[in-house]
Amino acid sequence: MYVASSSKSGLALHSRPELWFRLHVVEGAHKHFSILRFYSTVLIKDFVDTINKSLIMESINHQVPLVTESPNIPKRYAEVSRKTRETEIQVSILVDGTGFSEIRTGLPFMDHMLTLTASHGLLDLKVHARGDVEVDYHHTLEDTGICLGQALKQALGDCRGIVRYGHAVVPMDETLVSVTLDVSNRSYLAFNLAPVQGAYMDFDVQVIKEFMRAFAFNGGLTLHVNLLYGENTHHIYEACFKALGRALRQAASFDDRNPGIPSTKGVL
């Protein structure tokens, strides 16, 4: 019975080759593929688990930081302090900032002006100043300009890759002010704002020229400030400090076409 049954089965398979192909080839291949897929899944899972454990351990040991800063973008930041018998100043600046500022000079009008410069220049700027304002504002503003200029110069370093020149013309109502500067390491100030006789809201705006002079000479800047026209004192100086921020932002920006020192001499 068994032989006859086998014989009949064999005859049936030989008479229907598609059954033989399905039984021996298709089902056999499916069986082997399922086994291969199972072991491949196991091996891949083990491999991924091993890699993840390795990365976690290395991160914990601070050998492979999970997030790294681009080595091509230096952090242009500096802090400067100055203490004399007349003033005590602390300044910090991040050139590639967001416009954040914390300004405390003891002179609300100047706080407002420097806040404008930081905002329009996208500088992260902190200025804490104490001075003998009961005498006058000259010492405080001059020393603030000294520290801000020194901090900017330190933050920019050798000025490699920057645009170097900056120019901004800023209107405010009836007023138009231009600021043009060169990060040249050749200090110069041309300051042509209409002189104001006496104090403006208890603030002697004439000492702003001394601030600009100290800033330019300690920052290595050639700085030109010009009033094209205008009448209102507040508008004139607000446009001035806004234009200063925008000119600094342009000059300190990186030049994608020239990664070197922006001078034919090779040094600034």
Secondary structure, DSSP 4 states (H G I P E B T S, - for coil): -HHHHHHHHHHHHHH-HHHHHIIIIIHHHHHHHHHHHHHHHHHHHHHHHHHHHHHHHHHHTTSS-SS---TTS---EEEEEEE-SSEEEEEEEESS--S-EEEE-S-HHHHHHHHHHHHHHT-EEEEEEEE-TTT-SHHHHHHHHHHHHHHHHHHHTT-TTB--EEEEEEEETTEEEEEEEEESS--EEEEE-----S-BTTB-TTHHHHHHHHHHHHHTEEEEEEEEE---HHHHHHHHHHHHHHHHHHHHSB-TT--S-SSTTS--
